[in-house]
Amino acid sequence: MAATTSDDENAPTQDRVIARLLIDDIVAWRIPPGSWLREREIAERFGVSHAPVREAFRHIASIGLIKVVPWRGAFVIDLDYHAANEVYELWKSLFGVVCRLACAEMSDRDGRELIHRLVEYKDVTQRTANAFEHFKISNRIGRFIATRSNAPLAMELLDRLALLARWQHNVFTAEFVAAHGAGDTGRHSAVLYEQLCRHIVAREPDDADRVARDLIATSQHNFAEALADYKA
């Protein structure tokens, strides 16, 4: 389908529409790691000239999902141990800062809502061993904490890291999850999330920071195993 623009000045430009749709395809691995993106082919796909495609490539490259090669197009980055570990180390640090800020910024009403979401998460981990369902609910809790931290810059950076993490997490295949007892991992994460939420509600920033990092470290360990399985 062709990318279109609107007369509304707030409507996304062609290059942003193309970038968003390509990002969706890359993150879901409909365009797999290592694939080449050719300007001509993308321009034909969206029914546009080469100019907005080049701008879309620049935007996606700034996120880190592709590398642009002059005169050839761009290619989707491949999974790399060092780069993947960098994403997790940055994620740990940033989520720790966000949770520290949430201790100061979150209202009592937000705290009650956080505990309510925690109870829902614990219930899901007890009712099902579906790791993908656990991950979805835990992400919603993390997002709620981040939005209540009153830190727009941290949110912007966290969103970029989360996008890269979602792309990486395709190594968690159904076969890997079934073979490695991911239900236990979900329950362990629920325990850590309970500690984290209670530290935030009690306004204990040092403890919240520490547990937030431990929580991401658990995902980091599981990802390392899944990546090794994928590479093998």
C-alpha beads as a LAMMPS data file, in Angstrom:
LAMMPS data file: protein, C-alpha beads

232 atoms
231 bonds

1 atom types
1 bond types

-500.0 500.0 xlo xhi
-500.0 500.0 ylo yhi
-500.0 500.0 zlo zhi

Masses

1 110.0

Atoms # bond

1 1 1 0.000 0.000 0.000
2 1 1 1.257 3.489 -0.764
3 1 1 2.314 5.780 2.075
4 1 1 0.195 8.933 2.146
5 1 1 0.285 12.253 3.939
6 1 1 -2.497 14.416 5.282
7 1 1 -3.236 18.132 4.977
8 1 1 -3.142 18.175 8.773
9 1 1 0.261 19.620 9.696
10 1 1 0.438 17.198 12.622
11 1 1 0.142 14.174 10.344
12 1 1 3.333 12.103 9.979
13 1 1 5.394 12.739 6.858
14 1 1 5.978 10.052 4.235
15 1 1 9.421 9.200 5.570
16 1 1 8.080 8.729 9.125
17 1 1 5.212 6.530 7.940
18 1 1 7.632 4.380 5.954
19 1 1 10.081 4.243 8.875
20 1 1 7.356 3.160 11.313
21 1 1 6.114 0.370 9.034
22 1 1 9.645 -0.875 8.343
23 1 1 10.473 -0.785 12.062
24 1 1 7.387 -2.902 12.766
25 1 1 8.544 -5.441 10.178
26 1 1 12.123 -5.480 11.499
27 1 1 11.168 -5.799 15.173
28 1 1 8.813 -8.705 14.365
29 1 1 11.508 -10.322 12.161
30 1 1 9.242 -10.212 9.119
31 1 1 12.415 -8.610 7.758
32 1 1 15.009 -10.894 9.398
33 1 1 18.402 -9.884 10.832
34 1 1 21.021 -9.483 8.110
35 1 1 18.488 -8.679 5.370
36 1 1 19.221 -5.968 2.819
37 1 1 16.788 -3.101 2.267
38 1 1 17.061 -1.636 -1.230
39 1 1 15.882 1.917 -1.842
40 1 1 14.289 1.029 -5.169
41 1 1 12.359 -1.939 -3.753
42 1 1 11.112 0.019 -0.731
43 1 1 10.137 2.985 -2.938
44 1 1 8.140 0.641 -5.173
45 1 1 6.498 -1.004 -2.170
46 1 1 5.187 2.319 -0.843
47 1 1 4.702 4.069 -4.194
48 1 1 7.036 6.966 -3.387
49 1 1 10.259 8.502 -4.701
50 1 1 13.660 7.558 -3.299
51 1 1 13.972 10.710 -1.155
52 1 1 11.523 9.749 1.645
53 1 1 12.962 6.217 1.656
54 1 1 16.457 7.601 2.284
55 1 1 15.096 9.740 5.132
56 1 1 13.288 6.696 6.573
57 1 1 16.552 4.739 6.461
58 1 1 18.351 7.536 8.338
59 1 1 15.694 7.523 11.047
60 1 1 15.821 3.741 11.501
61 1 1 19.636 3.838 11.510
62 1 1 19.551 6.420 14.332
63 1 1 17.659 3.878 16.453
64 1 1 20.295 1.254 15.700
65 1 1 18.228 -1.335 13.823
66 1 1 19.902 -0.893 10.430
67 1 1 23.185 0.303 8.949
68 1 1 23.140 2.444 5.819
69 1 1 25.696 1.690 3.080
70 1 1 26.081 4.494 0.494
71 1 1 24.946 3.511 -3.018
72 1 1 23.819 0.081 -1.855
73 1 1 20.920 0.661 0.550
74 1 1 20.828 -0.562 4.140
75 1 1 20.953 -3.847 5.994
76 1 1 19.292 -4.987 9.196
77 1 1 21.832 -5.555 11.964
78 1 1 22.471 -9.105 13.081
79 1 1 22.328 -10.394 16.633
80 1 1 25.657 -9.854 18.331
81 1 1 26.627 -10.890 21.876
82 1 1 28.421 -7.633 22.683
83 1 1 25.704 -5.329 21.297
84 1 1 22.945 -7.355 22.967
85 1 1 24.752 -7.177 26.300
86 1 1 25.173 -3.416 25.874
87 1 1 21.398 -3.038 25.477
88 1 1 20.805 -4.934 28.724
89 1 1 23.462 -3.045 30.691
90 1 1 21.974 0.279 29.602
91 1 1 18.459 -1.026 30.297
92 1 1 19.434 -2.036 33.844
93 1 1 20.953 1.363 34.594
94 1 1 18.113 3.376 33.077
95 1 1 15.315 1.328 34.640
96 1 1 17.050 1.693 37.999
97 1 1 17.079 5.480 37.592
98 1 1 13.420 5.518 36.505
99 1 1 12.362 3.500 39.559
100 1 1 14.409 5.769 41.812
101 1 1 12.596 8.798 40.370
102 1 1 9.227 7.038 40.687
103 1 1 9.794 6.789 44.450
104 1 1 9.717 10.581 44.631
105 1 1 7.160 11.345 41.934
106 1 1 4.494 8.652 42.224
107 1 1 1.317 9.703 44.059
108 1 1 -0.377 7.568 46.706
109 1 1 -3.152 6.856 44.201
110 1 1 -0.573 5.713 41.643
111 1 1 0.959 3.511 44.324
112 1 1 -2.365 1.765 44.915
113 1 1 -2.767 1.256 41.157
114 1 1 0.754 -0.184 40.995
115 1 1 -0.012 -2.731 43.707
116 1 1 -3.244 -3.655 41.906
117 1 1 -1.260 -4.342 38.716
118 1 1 1.234 -6.364 40.726
119 1 1 -1.535 -8.608 42.078
120 1 1 -2.754 -9.174 38.509
121 1 1 0.769 -10.122 37.408
122 1 1 1.253 -12.584 40.267
123 1 1 -2.113 -14.148 39.489
124 1 1 -1.165 -14.635 35.824
125 1 1 2.154 -16.296 36.733
126 1 1 0.303 -18.709 38.998
127 1 1 -2.449 -19.519 36.488
128 1 1 -0.321 -20.085 33.400
129 1 1 3.229 -21.034 32.444
130 1 1 2.934 -18.991 29.236
131 1 1 6.149 -16.946 29.302
132 1 1 4.930 -14.632 26.557
133 1 1 1.887 -13.706 28.657
134 1 1 4.144 -13.087 31.679
135 1 1 6.399 -10.854 29.598
136 1 1 3.459 -8.836 28.265
137 1 1 2.024 -8.137 31.735
138 1 1 5.421 -7.346 33.296
139 1 1 6.091 -4.874 30.466
140 1 1 2.839 -3.096 31.281
141 1 1 3.917 -2.714 34.912
142 1 1 7.320 -1.402 33.874
143 1 1 5.670 1.048 31.503
144 1 1 3.320 2.255 34.251
145 1 1 6.266 2.903 36.591
146 1 1 8.136 4.752 33.850
147 1 1 5.195 6.984 32.928
148 1 1 4.724 7.933 36.589
149 1 1 8.403 8.801 37.092
150 1 1 7.907 12.258 35.503
151 1 1 11.090 11.841 33.468
152 1 1 10.369 12.448 29.765
153 1 1 14.015 12.144 28.685
154 1 1 14.425 8.851 30.529
155 1 1 11.165 7.646 28.959
156 1 1 12.424 8.488 25.465
157 1 1 15.680 6.603 26.040
158 1 1 13.863 3.694 27.680
159 1 1 11.509 3.415 24.693
160 1 1 14.496 3.128 22.346
161 1 1 16.081 0.422 24.486
162 1 1 12.759 -1.411 24.792
163 1 1 12.420 -1.416 20.993
164 1 1 15.848 -3.003 20.593
165 1 1 15.067 -5.470 23.376
166 1 1 11.790 -6.477 21.680
167 1 1 13.729 -7.089 18.471
168 1 1 16.286 -9.222 20.336
169 1 1 13.609 -11.196 22.162
170 1 1 12.623 -13.039 19.001
171 1 1 15.289 -15.561 20.016
172 1 1 12.785 -16.698 22.673
173 1 1 11.115 -19.255 20.433
174 1 1 8.220 -21.388 21.665
175 1 1 10.565 -24.420 21.562
176 1 1 13.179 -22.681 23.731
177 1 1 10.585 -21.507 26.245
178 1 1 9.069 -25.008 26.498
179 1 1 12.482 -26.615 26.980
180 1 1 13.719 -24.231 29.682
181 1 1 10.780 -24.072 32.094
182 1 1 10.041 -20.393 31.587
183 1 1 7.091 -20.591 33.974
184 1 1 9.564 -20.692 36.872
185 1 1 11.307 -17.635 35.440
186 1 1 8.004 -15.765 35.349
187 1 1 7.308 -16.604 38.976
188 1 1 10.813 -15.510 40.002
189 1 1 10.324 -12.216 38.151
190 1 1 6.973 -11.763 39.930
191 1 1 8.776 -12.058 43.286
192 1 1 11.273 -9.388 42.241
193 1 1 8.495 -7.177 40.884
194 1 1 6.685 -7.414 44.220
195 1 1 9.827 -6.275 46.039
196 1 1 10.318 -3.455 43.527
197 1 1 6.743 -2.184 43.724
198 1 1 6.717 -2.216 47.508
199 1 1 10.010 -0.294 47.638
200 1 1 8.570 2.326 45.275
201 1 1 5.360 2.677 47.291
202 1 1 7.417 2.925 50.505
203 1 1 9.580 5.580 48.799
204 1 1 12.860 3.667 49.206
205 1 1 14.881 4.769 46.160
206 1 1 18.126 2.880 46.877
207 1 1 16.309 -0.430 47.312
208 1 1 14.070 0.236 44.305
209 1 1 17.113 0.972 42.134
210 1 1 18.846 -2.234 43.258
211 1 1 15.857 -4.520 42.676
212 1 1 15.082 -2.878 39.315
213 1 1 18.579 -3.803 38.148
214 1 1 18.192 -7.345 39.512
215 1 1 14.934 -7.694 37.599
216 1 1 16.491 -6.753 34.258
217 1 1 19.521 -8.928 35.067
218 1 1 17.202 -11.948 35.321
219 1 1 15.938 -11.267 31.809
220 1 1 19.530 -10.693 30.684
221 1 1 20.586 -14.138 31.921
222 1 1 17.656 -15.848 30.210
223 1 1 18.329 -13.946 27.005
224 1 1 21.979 -15.043 26.979
225 1 1 20.842 -18.683 27.055
226 1 1 18.280 -18.115 24.299
227 1 1 20.820 -16.275 22.133
228 1 1 23.336 -19.103 22.523
229 1 1 20.630 -21.556 21.464
230 1 1 19.736 -19.364 18.473
231 1 1 23.369 -19.007 17.382
232 1 1 23.866 -22.763 17.668

Bonds

1 1 1 2
2 1 2 3
3 1 3 4
4 1 4 5
5 1 5 6
6 1 6 7
7 1 7 8
8 1 8 9
9 1 9 10
10 1 10 11
11 1 11 12
12 1 12 13
13 1 13 14
14 1 14 15
15 1 15 16
16 1 16 17
17 1 17 18
18 1 18 19
19 1 19 20
20 1 20 21
21 1 21 22
22 1 22 23
23 1 23 24
24 1 24 25
25 1 25 26
26 1 26 27
27 1 27 28
28 1 28 29
29 1 29 30
30 1 30 31
31 1 31 32
32 1 32 33
33 1 33 34
34 1 34 35
35 1 35 36
36 1 36 37
37 1 37 38
38 1 38 39
39 1 39 40
40 1 40 41
41 1 41 42
42 1 42 43
43 1 43 44
44 1 44 45
45 1 45 46
46 1 46 47
47 1 47 48
48 1 48 49
49 1 49 50
50 1 50 51
51 1 51 52
52 1 52 53
53 1 53 54
54 1 54 55
55 1 55 56
56 1 56 57
57 1 57 58
58 1 58 59
59 1 59 60
60 1 60 61
61 1 61 62
62 1 62 63
63 1 63 64
64 1 64 65
65 1 65 66
66 1 66 67
67 1 67 68
68 1 68 69
69 1 69 70
70 1 70 71
71 1 71 72
72 1 72 73
73 1 73 74
74 1 74 75
75 1 75 76
76 1 76 77
77 1 77 78
78 1 78 79
79 1 79 80
80 1 80 81
81 1 81 82
82 1 82 83
83 1 83 84
84 1 84 85
85 1 85 86
86 1 86 87
87 1 87 88
88 1 88 89
89 1 89 90
90 1 90 91
91 1 91 92
92 1 92 93
93 1 93 94
94 1 94 95
95 1 95 96
96 1 96 97
97 1 97 98
98 1 98 99
99 1 99 100
100 1 100 101
101 1 101 102
102 1 102 103
103 1 103 104
104 1 104 105
105 1 105 106
106 1 106 107
107 1 107 108
108 1 108 109
109 1 109 110
110 1 110 111
111 1 111 112
112 1 112 113
113 1 113 114
114 1 114 115
115 1 115 116
116 1 116 117
117 1 117 118
118 1 118 119
119 1 119 120
120 1 120 121
121 1 121 122
122 1 122 123
123 1 123 124
124 1 124 125
125 1 125 126
126 1 126 127
127 1 127 128
128 1 128 129
129 1 129 130
130 1 130 131
131 1 131 132
132 1 132 133
133 1 133 134
134 1 134 135
135 1 135 136
136 1 136 137
137 1 137 138
138 1 138 139
139 1 139 140
140 1 140 141
141 1 141 142
142 1 142 143
143 1 143 144
144 1 144 145
145 1 145 146
146 1 146 147
147 1 147 148
148 1 148 149
149 1 149 150
150 1 150 151
151 1 151 152
152 1 152 153
153 1 153 154
154 1 154 155
155 1 155 156
156 1 156 157
157 1 157 158
158 1 158 159
159 1 159 160
160 1 160 161
161 1 161 162
162 1 162 163
163 1 163 164
164 1 164 165
165 1 165 166
166 1 166 167
167 1 167 168
168 1 168 169
169 1 169 170
170 1 170 171
171 1 171 172
172 1 172 173
173 1 173 174
174 1 174 175
175 1 175 176
176 1 176 177
177 1 177 178
178 1 178 179
179 1 179 180
180 1 180 181
181 1 181 182
182 1 182 183
183 1 183 184
184 1 184 185
185 1 185 186
186 1 186 187
187 1 187 188
188 1 188 189
189 1 189 190
190 1 190 191
191 1 191 192
192 1 192 193
193 1 193 194
194 1 194 195
195 1 195 196
196 1 196 197
197 1 197 198
198 1 198 199
199 1 199 200
200 1 200 201
201 1 201 202
202 1 202 203
203 1 203 204
204 1 204 205
205 1 205 206
206 1 206 207
207 1 207 208
208 1 208 209
209 1 209 210
210 1 210 211
211 1 211 212
212 1 212 213
213 1 213 214
214 1 214 215
215 1 215 216
216 1 216 217
217 1 217 218
218 1 218 219
219 1 219 220
220 1 220 221
221 1 221 222
222 1 222 223
223 1 223 224
224 1 224 225
225 1 225 226
226 1 226 227
227 1 227 228
228 1 228 229
229 1 229 230
230 1 230 231
231 1 231 232
